[in-house]
Amino acid sequence: MRKLASLAEPWIIRPTAVSAPGRRTLGSIVTKLCSSIHSGALHLPGREQVIWRTRTAVLVALIKFVHVASICLWAAGLVSLPGLYVQRSTVANRDALHRLQKIVRFSYVNVISPAAFIAVLSGIVLIFLRQVYAPWFSVKLLFVASLVILHVLTGLVIIRIFREGEGYPVWRFLVATIVTSGIVVTIFVIVLAKPDIDVAVADGLFKPGGLRSLIQRLSPWPIP
């Protein structure tokens, strides 16, 4: 028991405000583990090292598959929902309206929103596993954030559109479909092409703390 306690001691996270020298925090453990997975620096001998690298590659491929599949489902849902909204003005009776409302809400709550959550979560995991910090990746995150904003706006539309006297004009259907499709296509193009972006144009925006420095220069109020 003492031997087990001595082995577990370095990994115990103490509830202290400041970590003492030599103590491991949860953040340092995750960072070191992800760095080890990325570089294969677990110092395993020969055959075990090959097995570890193979299993890691399979794990990363599986998470990539889940990430891509969830993004496709998420994007397809956001693109198709405006086509359901526009039918709001053409329903024949109240029963058809309730049926359309159930379809829209089920799609948003039970299919599209879980797919969005899985896409974002698996993307965060891949950031640590693959350690991708290139400028093109920051641009991709910008468009993913735009997709998240569209997702939230879609939920607000669902709340409002089925009220009495509400509708969804065709021009909004066209604008929503074109904008959403454009964002999705841009994300896939950036991921597949991985374009070289001159970071000098952004004046250090892609460096750690770059966004904060940019906001400090633009804000009329002092930002600590």
C-alpha positions as CSV (number, residue, x, y, z in Angstrom):
1,M,0.0,0.0,0.0
2,R,2.8,2.4,0.8
3,K,4.4,1.7,-2.6
4,L,1.1,2.4,-4.4
5,A,0.7,5.6,-2.4
6,S,4.2,6.7,-3.3
7,L,3.5,6.1,-7.0
8,A,0.2,8.0,-6.9
9,E,1.6,10.9,-4.9
10,P,3.0,13.0,-7.8
11,W,-0.3,12.9,-9.7
12,I,-2.5,14.1,-6.8
13,I,-3.9,17.6,-7.4
14,R,-3.9,19.6,-4.1
15,P,-6.5,22.3,-3.6
16,T,-4.0,25.1,-3.2
17,A,-4.1,28.6,-4.7
18,V,-0.5,28.4,-6.0
19,S,1.1,25.1,-7.1
20,A,4.2,24.3,-5.1
21,P,7.4,23.6,-7.0
22,G,7.4,20.1,-8.3
23,R,3.7,19.6,-8.0
24,R,1.7,18.6,-11.1
25,T,-1.5,20.5,-11.9
26,L,-4.3,19.1,-14.1
27,G,-3.4,21.4,-16.9
28,S,0.3,20.3,-16.8
29,I,-0.8,16.7,-16.8
30,V,-3.1,17.1,-19.9
31,T,-0.5,19.2,-21.7
32,K,2.3,16.7,-21.0
33,L,0.1,13.7,-22.0
34,C,-0.9,15.4,-25.3
35,S,2.7,16.3,-26.0
36,S,3.7,12.7,-25.4
37,I,1.0,11.4,-27.7
38,H,2.0,13.9,-30.4
39,S,5.7,13.3,-30.3
40,G,5.7,9.6,-29.2
41,A,8.1,10.6,-26.4
42,L,7.0,7.9,-23.9
43,H,10.3,6.2,-24.1
44,L,8.9,2.8,-24.7
45,P,11.2,0.1,-26.0
46,G,11.2,-1.0,-29.7
47,R,8.1,-3.0,-30.4
48,E,6.0,-1.4,-27.7
49,Q,6.8,2.0,-29.1
50,V,5.5,0.9,-32.5
51,I,2.3,-0.5,-31.0
52,W,1.8,2.8,-29.1
53,R,2.3,4.9,-32.2
54,T,-0.1,2.6,-34.1
55,R,-2.8,2.8,-31.5
56,T,-2.4,6.6,-31.3
57,A,-2.7,6.9,-35.0
58,V,-5.9,4.8,-35.0
59,L,-7.3,6.9,-32.1
60,V,-6.6,10.2,-34.0
61,A,-8.1,8.8,-37.2
62,L,-11.2,7.7,-35.3
63,I,-11.6,11.1,-33.6
64,K,-11.1,12.8,-37.1
65,F,-13.8,10.6,-38.5
66,V,-16.2,11.5,-35.7
67,H,-15.3,15.2,-36.1
68,V,-15.9,15.3,-39.9
69,A,-19.1,13.3,-39.7
70,S,-20.5,15.5,-36.9
71,I,-19.6,18.6,-38.8
72,C,-21.3,17.3,-42.0
73,L,-24.4,16.5,-40.0
74,W,-24.4,19.8,-38.3
75,A,-23.8,21.7,-41.5
76,A,-26.5,19.8,-43.4
77,G,-29.0,20.5,-40.7
78,L,-28.3,24.2,-40.7
79,V,-28.5,24.4,-44.5
80,S,-31.8,22.4,-44.6
81,L,-33.7,24.1,-41.8
82,P,-34.6,27.3,-43.7
83,G,-36.3,25.1,-46.3
84,L,-38.6,23.9,-43.5
85,Y,-39.1,27.5,-42.2
86,V,-40.4,28.7,-45.5
87,Q,-43.2,26.1,-45.4
88,R,-44.6,27.9,-42.3
89,S,-46.7,30.2,-44.6
90,T,-48.1,27.4,-46.7
91,V,-49.4,25.0,-44.1
92,A,-53.0,24.1,-44.7
93,N,-54.3,23.7,-41.1
94,R,-53.3,23.7,-37.4
95,D,-52.5,20.0,-37.4
96,A,-50.0,20.5,-40.3
97,L,-48.5,23.4,-38.5
98,H,-48.0,21.3,-35.3
99,R,-46.5,18.5,-37.4
100,L,-44.0,20.9,-39.0
101,Q,-43.2,22.4,-35.6
102,K,-42.4,19.0,-34.2
103,I,-40.2,18.1,-37.2
104,V,-38.2,21.3,-36.9
105,R,-37.8,21.2,-33.1
106,F,-36.8,17.5,-33.1
107,S,-34.3,18.1,-35.8
108,Y,-32.7,21.1,-34.0
109,V,-32.8,19.7,-30.5
110,N,-32.2,15.9,-31.0
111,V,-30.0,15.9,-34.2
112,I,-28.3,19.2,-35.1
113,S,-27.4,20.5,-31.6
114,P,-25.8,17.2,-30.5
115,A,-23.9,17.1,-33.7
116,A,-22.7,20.6,-33.1
117,F,-21.6,19.7,-29.6
118,I,-19.7,16.6,-30.8
119,A,-18.1,18.6,-33.6
120,V,-16.8,21.3,-31.3
121,L,-15.7,18.8,-28.6
122,S,-13.9,16.5,-31.0
123,G,-12.2,19.5,-32.6
124,I,-10.9,20.7,-29.2
125,V,-9.5,17.2,-28.6
126,L,-7.8,17.2,-32.0
127,I,-6.2,20.5,-31.3
128,F,-4.3,19.0,-28.3
129,L,-3.6,15.7,-30.0
130,R,-2.3,17.2,-33.3
131,Q,-1.0,20.5,-31.9
132,V,-2.2,22.5,-34.9
133,Y,-1.4,26.1,-34.3
134,A,-0.9,27.3,-37.9
135,P,-2.5,30.6,-39.1
136,W,-4.9,28.8,-41.4
137,F,-6.3,27.0,-38.4
138,S,-7.1,30.3,-36.7
139,V,-9.0,31.4,-39.8
140,K,-10.9,28.1,-39.8
141,L,-11.9,28.7,-36.1
142,L,-13.2,32.1,-37.1
143,F,-15.6,30.5,-39.6
144,V,-16.5,27.8,-37.1
145,A,-17.4,30.5,-34.6
146,S,-19.6,32.1,-37.4
147,L,-21.3,28.7,-37.8
148,V,-22.0,28.6,-34.0
149,I,-23.5,32.1,-34.2
150,L,-25.8,30.9,-37.0
151,H,-26.7,27.9,-34.9
152,V,-27.8,30.2,-32.0
153,L,-29.8,32.4,-34.4
154,T,-31.5,29.4,-35.9
155,G,-32.7,28.5,-32.4
156,L,-34.1,32.0,-31.9
157,V,-35.9,31.7,-35.3
158,I,-37.5,28.4,-34.2
159,I,-38.8,30.0,-31.0
160,R,-40.4,32.9,-33.0
161,I,-41.6,31.4,-36.3
162,F,-44.4,29.2,-35.0
163,R,-46.2,32.0,-33.1
164,E,-49.5,33.2,-34.4
165,G,-49.2,35.4,-37.5
166,E,-45.5,34.8,-38.0
167,G,-43.9,33.7,-41.3
168,Y,-40.6,33.2,-43.1
169,P,-40.2,35.1,-46.4
170,V,-38.5,33.5,-49.4
171,W,-35.7,36.1,-49.4
172,R,-34.7,35.1,-45.9
173,F,-34.6,31.5,-47.0
174,L,-32.3,32.3,-49.8
175,V,-30.0,34.5,-47.7
176,A,-29.8,32.0,-44.9
177,T,-29.1,29.1,-47.2
178,I,-26.5,30.9,-49.2
179,V,-24.6,32.3,-46.2
180,T,-24.7,29.0,-44.3
181,S,-23.5,27.1,-47.4
182,G,-20.8,29.6,-48.0
183,I,-19.4,29.3,-44.5
184,V,-19.5,25.5,-44.6
185,V,-17.7,25.4,-48.0
186,T,-15.1,27.9,-46.8
187,I,-14.4,25.7,-43.8
188,F,-13.9,22.6,-45.9
189,V,-11.7,24.5,-48.4
190,I,-9.5,25.9,-45.7
191,V,-9.1,22.5,-44.0
192,L,-8.3,20.7,-47.3
193,A,-6.1,23.4,-48.8
194,K,-4.3,24.6,-45.6
195,P,-3.3,27.9,-47.3
196,D,-0.2,29.8,-46.2
197,I,-1.3,33.0,-44.6
198,D,1.1,35.8,-44.0
199,V,0.9,36.5,-40.3
200,A,2.6,39.9,-40.8
201,V,-0.6,41.1,-42.4
202,A,-2.4,40.5,-39.1
203,D,0.4,42.3,-37.2
204,G,0.9,39.6,-34.6
205,L,-2.8,38.6,-34.3
206,F,-2.0,34.9,-34.6
207,K,0.6,35.0,-31.8
208,P,-0.4,34.3,-28.1
209,G,-2.1,37.4,-26.7
210,G,-2.4,38.9,-30.2
211,L,-6.2,39.3,-30.0
212,R,-5.9,41.0,-26.6
213,S,-3.3,43.5,-27.9
214,L,-5.5,44.3,-30.9
215,I,-8.5,45.0,-28.7
216,Q,-6.4,47.2,-26.5
217,R,-5.4,49.3,-29.5
218,L,-8.9,49.6,-30.8
219,S,-10.9,50.0,-27.5
220,P,-11.4,53.6,-26.4
221,W,-11.5,52.4,-22.8
222,P,-8.4,51.1,-20.9
223,I,-8.2,47.3,-20.8
224,P,-5.9,45.8,-18.1
